[in-house]
Amino acid sequence: MRVSVTRKNIKFTPDSRRVVARYFMNGDERTQQMIIRIMMLDEKQVYNTLEQTLREFARRHRNISAIFFRHCEEIKPLIEAMQIDYEGLSLNRKMLIGSYCTMEYAIESAAIFNPSIVEDFDQSGLEAGEKRVIISFRATGEGHISSIVFRRGILDKDNNLQIMKIGSQIDKAEIEHKTLLNKERFLTKLSEMHTKDKYIDQIMQDLPDSFEFVVLKNLVNTALNDPSIRQERRIALEEIIWLANSFYDVQFSHDSDITERVIFPISDSESRGIEDARFVRFVDDDNSVRVMATYTAYNGHAILPKLISTDDFYTFRVLPLHGNGAQNKNLALFPKKIKGKYAMLARIDGVNNYIMFSERATQWNSPILLQEPRYTWEFTQIGNCGSPLWTEEGWLVITHGVGTMRRYCIGASLFDLDDPSKEIGRLQEPLLAPLEDEREGYVPNVVYSCGSIIHNNSLILPYAVSDYSSTYAVVDLAELLGVLKNSTK
């Protein structure tokens, strides 16, 4: 039996006007040549060139002059290596140098897709039947680099979504890396990444049980500066820094709108993108509330599952996930503990759905097989489309299945509340399949979601259209649960 779905007439499409000022480094030699040319300018020429740049770009970025100065600071060692008195440079000359080390990047020029939706922390001032929500998206720009962007809106009593106005400037966050690392956990993750033991031992053997990030970085950089270093060892050393850089906090300015806050790739582990964040409102045993998400960090050749959490959408803590279950993509956290343990869905083999339980939100081992492809539309693989949803009838899991012609469809399954390793029912037919006008995009024939919510006894399901744009659909919860409970009969 097919469940009726109401597609809503709203569309989120890429906006190439949304740009961020990124650090731009053109290589040491070319940058040195550029600095030499700037040093030949007198102060009036420096002032005039800087003023022209500020006239053209100040309205497009918040405090662009501070960005220029910060980007100049990035190449301070290079400037001093040229025997230039950095402290003696005028502020204008530093900002001008920084402007040449800056580029605009259109964060969502290519696509805005794979959405997830959570309840906002602030639910004040609403009418009956309304809910304030935050929707996250995977935004993709030049070079297919992905980041996380947000929209805020209100669902009304009829499940219509009113989206708040989008801010005009993108706010880049301040980043603070974790300074103290645990040696045992660090070595365990390196082992899971299959980093060569002989290169790990050479660096790690003299470090204490807890060590400072800067000490590790100095040791690795010293080894990397050896001109006779072999390529295999260089890769292993870079992976050590790659992992160490993966622990950090993200802090946004309080005068920024949520639509202006972009979580852009920070560490080496995510240099090629932050993919498919699955946000969930997590309620702990003491009733404290956080919003948490799993996402995939990608550096062009390897992936690293990570966890991000916030209690205000201004400050985010980012940590890598550990364990033999923290592999591959498609991890999704349950919204609360089950019998005192965190629970997580995963697709560690790329084909089947798994479930895991853990005492810690960052440590995942011993995955249990949960679902295998059963129906033709999911024969290639089955996975989740976001965190499970609590209902009185059981845990509702929105799934995705891949069938013929690599077509992605969205399905649904129901699991026991006390033991979510027990499946109660699964839709035999897709809940959502690409319509004719949803088949064209960056990746054709795909509908996909990273998280949904329940509102007014309805499933609110945001979804991506062929990896290009996004929209949402509404499903009557009672009808869906009724079909699921009878699906095995």
C-alpha positions in Angstrom: 0.0 0.0 0.0 1.4 3.4 -1.0 1.3 6.2 1.5 0.0 9.6 0.3 2.5 12.4 0.3 1.8 16.2 -0.1 4.7 18.0 -1.8 4.8 21.6 -0.8 5.3 24.4 -3.3 8.6 25.9 -2.0 12.0 25.6 -3.4 15.5 26.3 -2.1 17.8 27.0 -5.0 21.5 28.0 -5.2 22.3 31.7 -4.8 25.6 32.7 -6.4 25.4 36.1 -4.6 26.2 34.5 -1.3 30.0 34.9 -1.1 32.6 34.5 1.6 36.0 36.1 1.7 38.5 33.2 1.8 42.2 33.1 2.4 44.0 32.8 -0.9 47.6 31.6 -1.2 49.2 31.4 -4.6 52.4 29.6 -3.6 55.5 31.0 -1.8 57.4 32.1 -4.9 54.5 33.9 -6.6 53.4 35.5 -3.3 57.0 36.8 -2.7 57.0 38.4 -6.1 53.6 40.0 -5.4 55.0 41.4 -2.1 58.0 42.8 -3.8 55.7 44.7 -6.2 53.6 46.1 -3.3 56.8 47.1 -1.4 57.7 49.3 -4.4 54.6 51.4 -4.0 54.7 54.6 -2.0 52.2 55.1 0.8 49.9 57.2 -1.3 49.7 54.5 -4.0 49.1 51.9 -1.2 46.3 54.1 0.2 44.6 54.7 -3.2 44.7 51.0 -4.2 43.4 49.9 -0.8 40.6 52.5 -0.9 39.5 51.4 -4.3 39.4 47.8 -3.1 37.4 48.7 0.0 34.9 50.7 -2.1 34.2 47.7 -4.3 34.1 45.0 -1.6 33.2 46.6 1.8 29.5 46.4 1.2 29.8 42.6 0.4 31.5 41.6 3.6 31.3 42.4 7.3 34.5 44.2 8.4 36.6 43.4 5.3 39.5 45.4 6.5 39.9 43.0 9.5 39.8 40.1 7.1 42.6 41.7 5.0 44.7 42.2 8.1 44.2 38.6 9.3 45.1 37.2 5.9 48.3 39.3 5.9 49.1 37.8 9.3 48.9 34.4 7.7 52.0 35.1 5.6 53.9 37.0 8.2 56.7 34.3 8.3 57.0 34.5 4.6 57.3 38.3 4.7 59.9 38.2 7.5 61.9 35.5 5.6 62.3 38.2 2.8 64.2 40.4 5.4 61.2 42.8 5.6 60.5 44.4 8.9 56.9 43.3 9.3 56.2 45.4 12.4 57.5 48.4 10.5 54.9 48.1 7.8 52.0 50.5 7.9 48.5 49.2 8.6 47.4 50.2 5.1 50.2 48.3 3.5 49.5 45.2 5.6 45.8 45.4 4.6 46.7 45.8 1.0 49.0 42.7 1.1 46.1 40.9 2.8 43.7 41.9 0.1 45.9 40.1 -2.5 45.7 37.0 -0.2 41.9 37.1 -0.3 39.4 35.7 -2.7 35.6 35.6 -2.9 34.0 32.2 -2.8 30.4 31.6 -3.8 29.4 29.0 -1.1 26.2 27.8 -2.8 26.7 28.6 -6.5 26.5 25.0 -7.6 23.9 23.4 -5.3 22.0 23.6 -2.0 20.8 20.2 -1.1 20.6 17.3 1.5 18.6 19.3 4.1 17.9 18.4 7.7 15.4 20.2 10.0 15.3 20.6 13.8 13.2 22.5 16.3 14.7 25.9 17.1 15.7 26.5 20.7 13.5 29.6 20.8 9.7 28.8 20.6 8.5 32.1 22.0 5.9 34.4 20.5 4.2 31.8 18.3 0.5 31.1 17.6 -1.1 27.8 18.4 0.1 25.0 16.0 3.2 26.9 15.0 6.8 25.8 15.4 10.0 27.7 14.7 12.5 25.5 12.9 16.1 25.6 11.6 16.9 23.9 8.3 20.5 23.0 7.5 21.8 22.4 3.9 24.8 21.1 2.2 25.9 24.1 0.1 28.3 23.5 -2.7 30.3 26.0 -4.7 33.3 26.2 -7.0 35.4 23.0 -7.1 32.5 21.1 -5.5 33.6 22.1 -2.0 30.7 21.7 0.5 29.9 23.6 3.6 26.9 23.8 6.0 24.4 26.7 5.7 21.2 27.5 7.6 17.7 28.9 7.1 15.2 29.8 9.8 11.5 29.5 9.4 8.1 28.9 11.0 5.8 26.0 10.3 2.1 27.0 10.7 -0.8 24.9 11.9 -1.3 23.7 8.3 2.3 22.7 7.9 3.1 25.6 5.6 6.6 26.9 6.0 7.4 30.6 6.1 11.1 31.2 5.6 12.7 34.2 7.3 14.6 36.8 5.2 18.2 35.8 4.4 21.0 38.0 5.7 23.1 40.0 3.3 26.6 39.1 4.5 28.4 35.9 5.3 30.0 35.6 8.7 33.2 33.5 8.9 33.7 32.0 12.3 36.6 32.3 14.7 38.3 28.9 15.1 39.9 27.6 18.3 41.7 24.3 18.1 41.7 21.9 21.0 45.1 22.4 22.8 45.3 19.2 24.8 45.0 15.7 23.2 44.7 12.3 24.8 47.5 10.0 23.5 45.6 6.7 23.8 42.6 7.9 21.9 44.7 9.7 19.3 46.7 6.5 18.6 43.5 4.4 18.4 42.1 6.8 15.7 45.4 6.7 13.8 45.2 3.0 13.8 41.6 3.1 12.5 42.8 5.4 9.7 45.5 2.7 8.8 48.3 5.1 9.3 51.6 3.1 9.2 52.7 2.1 12.8 56.4 2.7 12.2 55.8 6.3 11.4 53.4 6.8 14.3 55.9 5.4 16.8 58.7 7.7 15.7 56.6 10.8 16.5 54.4 9.6 19.4 56.8 7.6 21.6 58.2 10.5 23.6 54.9 12.3 24.1 53.1 12.1 27.5 49.6 10.6 28.0 48.1 14.0 27.4 50.0 16.3 25.1 49.6 19.8 23.6 48.7 20.2 20.0 51.5 22.7 19.3 54.1 20.2 20.6 52.9 17.5 18.2 52.7 20.0 15.3 56.3 21.2 15.9 57.5 17.6 16.0 55.8 16.7 12.7 56.9 19.9 11.0 60.5 19.2 12.0 60.2 15.8 10.4 58.5 17.1 7.3 61.3 19.6 6.7 63.8 16.8 6.2 64.7 17.0 2.5 65.4 13.3 2.3 61.9 12.3 3.6 60.3 9.4 1.8 56.8 9.9 0.3 55.3 7.2 2.3 56.5 8.7 5.6 55.4 12.2 4.4 51.8 10.9 3.9 51.8 9.3 7.4 53.0 12.5 9.0 50.4 14.6 7.2 47.7 12.2 8.4 48.9 12.8 12.0 48.4 16.6 11.6 45.2 15.9 9.6 43.7 14.2 12.7 45.1 16.7 15.2 43.5 19.5 13.3 40.1 17.8 13.5 39.4 18.9 17.1 38.2 22.5 17.2 35.5 25.0 18.3 33.6 27.3 15.9 32.5 30.7 17.3 30.2 33.1 15.3 29.6 36.7 16.1 26.4 37.4 18.0 25.5 40.2 15.6 25.2 37.7 12.7 21.9 36.2 11.5 21.8 32.4 11.4 21.5 32.6 7.6 24.9 34.4 7.6 26.7 31.7 9.6 28.5 29.2 7.4 30.4 26.2 8.7 33.1 26.1 6.1 35.8 23.4 5.8 38.4 24.2 8.5 40.8 21.3 9.1 42.9 19.4 6.6 40.6 16.4 7.1 37.7 18.3 5.4 39.6 20.4 2.9 37.4 19.1 0.1 34.2 19.5 1.9 31.8 19.0 4.8 29.1 16.6 3.6 25.6 15.6 4.6 25.2 16.9 8.2 22.4 15.1 10.0 21.2 17.5 12.7 19.1 16.2 15.6 17.6 17.8 18.8 19.2 15.6 21.5 17.6 15.4 25.0 19.9 13.9 27.6 18.9 12.0 30.7 19.0 15.2 32.8 16.6 16.8 30.3 19.3 19.2 29.0 19.0 19.9 25.3 21.7 20.1 22.6 21.5 20.1 18.9 24.0 17.6 17.5 24.9 16.3 14.0 27.1 13.8 12.4 28.8 14.7 9.1 31.4 13.4 6.7 34.7 15.3 6.4 36.4 14.7 3.1 39.9 15.7 2.0 39.8 14.5 -1.6 40.9 10.9 -1.0 39.7 9.9 2.5 36.7 10.5 4.7 36.5 11.0 8.5 33.1 10.8 10.3 32.7 13.8 12.7 30.4 15.0 15.4 29.3 18.6 15.8 27.2 20.0 18.7 25.8 23.3 19.8 23.3 24.8 22.4 22.8 28.1 20.7 23.9 28.0 17.0 26.6 30.5 17.7 29.2 28.1 19.2 29.8 24.7 17.7 32.2 22.0 19.0 33.7 19.6 16.4 35.2 16.2 17.3 36.1 13.2 15.1 34.3 9.9 15.8 36.3 6.8 16.9 35.8 3.1 16.7 35.4 0.3 14.2 31.8 1.5 13.7 32.8 5.0 12.9 33.5 4.2 9.3 32.1 5.2 5.9 29.2 7.7 5.6 25.6 7.8 6.7 25.9 7.9 10.5 22.8 9.3 12.3 22.4 9.8 16.1 19.2 8.9 18.0 17.6 11.9 19.7 18.0 10.4 23.2 19.8 7.6 25.0 18.3 4.1 25.1 18.7 2.3 28.4 21.5 4.7 29.4 23.5 4.5 26.1 23.8 6.6 23.1 22.5 4.9 19.9 23.6 5.5 16.3 22.6 4.3 12.8 25.3 3.6 10.3 26.0 2.1 6.9 29.6 0.9 7.5 29.8 -1.4 4.6 28.1 1.0 2.1 25.2 -1.4 1.5 23.3 -2.3 4.7 21.8 -0.4 7.7 23.5 -1.0 11.1 22.8 0.1 14.7 25.4 0.8 17.5 25.2 1.6 21.2 27.9 3.4 23.2 28.7 5.0 26.6 30.3 7.9 24.7 28.9 10.0 21.8 32.3 9.9 20.1 33.2 6.2 20.5 31.4 3.6 18.3 32.2 -0.1 18.1 30.4 -3.4 17.5 27.9 -2.5 14.8 24.8 -4.7 14.7 23.3 -5.5 11.3 19.8 -3.9 11.2 18.5 -4.0 7.6 19.5 -5.4 4.3 18.1 -4.4 0.9 14.8 -6.3 0.5 12.8 -4.6 -2.3 13.9 -3.9 -5.9 14.1 -0.2 -5.4 16.7 -0.6 -2.7 18.7 -3.6 -4.1 21.9 -1.6 -4.5 22.0 -0.2 -0.9 19.8 0.9 2.0 20.7 3.6 4.5 19.1 6.3 6.7 17.9 9.7 5.7 18.6 11.3 9.1 18.1 10.6 12.8 15.2 8.3 14.0 12.0 10.0 15.2 10.3 8.9 18.4 6.6 8.0 18.1 4.3 6.1 20.5 4.3 3.2 18.0 8.1 3.0 17.7 11.2 4.6 16.3 10.4 6.0 12.8 13.4 5.8 10.6 13.3 7.5 7.2 15.5 5.5 4.8 16.9 5.8 1.4 17.2 3.0 -1.2 19.2 2.9 -4.4 17.7 0.8 -7.3 18.0 0.5 -11.0 19.8 3.3 -12.9 21.2 4.5 -9.5 17.8 6.0 -8.7 17.6 7.2 -5.1 14.2 6.9 -3.4 13.1 7.6 0.2 11.4 5.0 2.3 10.4 4.4 5.9 10.8 1.8 8.6 9.5 1.3 12.2 11.6 -0.1 15.1 10.8 -1.2 18.7 11.2 1.7 21.2 13.0 -0.4 23.9 15.0 -2.4 21.4 15.5 -0.6 18.1 17.4 -3.5 16.7 14.0 -5.1 16.2 12.2 -4.0 13.0 8.4 -3.7 13.3 7.7 -2.8 9.6 9.1 -1.4 6.4 7.4 0.2 3.4 7.3 -2.1 0.5 7.1 0.8 -1.9 9.0 4.1 -1.8 7.5 6.9 0.3 9.0 9.4 -2.1 10.4 8.8 -5.6 11.7 11.4 -8.1 8.9 12.9 -10.1 9.5 13.8 -13.7 10.4 17.4 -12.9 12.7 16.3 -10.1 14.9 14.0 -12.2 17.3 16.7 -13.6 20.2 18.1 -11.6 23.8 17.7 -10.7 23.1 14.0 -9.9 19.9 12.9 -11.8 17.1 10.8 -10.4 17.8 11.4 -6.7 15.6 12.4 -3.8 17.4 12.4 -0.5 17.1 13.8 3.0 19.3 14.2 6.1 16.7 14.7 8.7 13.0 15.3 9.4 10.7 16.2 12.3 7.1 15.5 13.5 4.8 18.5 13.7 1.0 18.6 14.1 0.8 14.8 13.8 2.6 15.0 10.4 6.0 14.0 9.2 7.8 17.1 7.9 10.3 15.8 5.3 12.7 18.2 3.7 14.5 16.6 0.8 17.0 17.4 -2.0 16.1 17.2 -5.7 18.8 15.6 -7.8 21.7 17.1 -5.7 20.8 20.6 -6.9 17.9 22.2 -5.0 15.7 21.4 -2.0 12.0 21.4 -1.1 9.8 19.6 1.5 6.9 17.2 1.7 4.3 16.4 4.4 3.0 13.0 5.3 0.1 12.2 7.7 1.8 10.4 10.6 -1.2 8.1 11.5 -1.5 6.9 7.9 2.3 6.2 7.7 2.5 4.4 11.0 -0.6 2.3 10.1 0.9 1.1 6.8 4.2 0.3 8.6 2.6 -1.7 11.3 0.7 -3.8 8.7 3.6 -4.0 6.2 4.8 -7.4 7.5 1.4 -9.1 7.5 
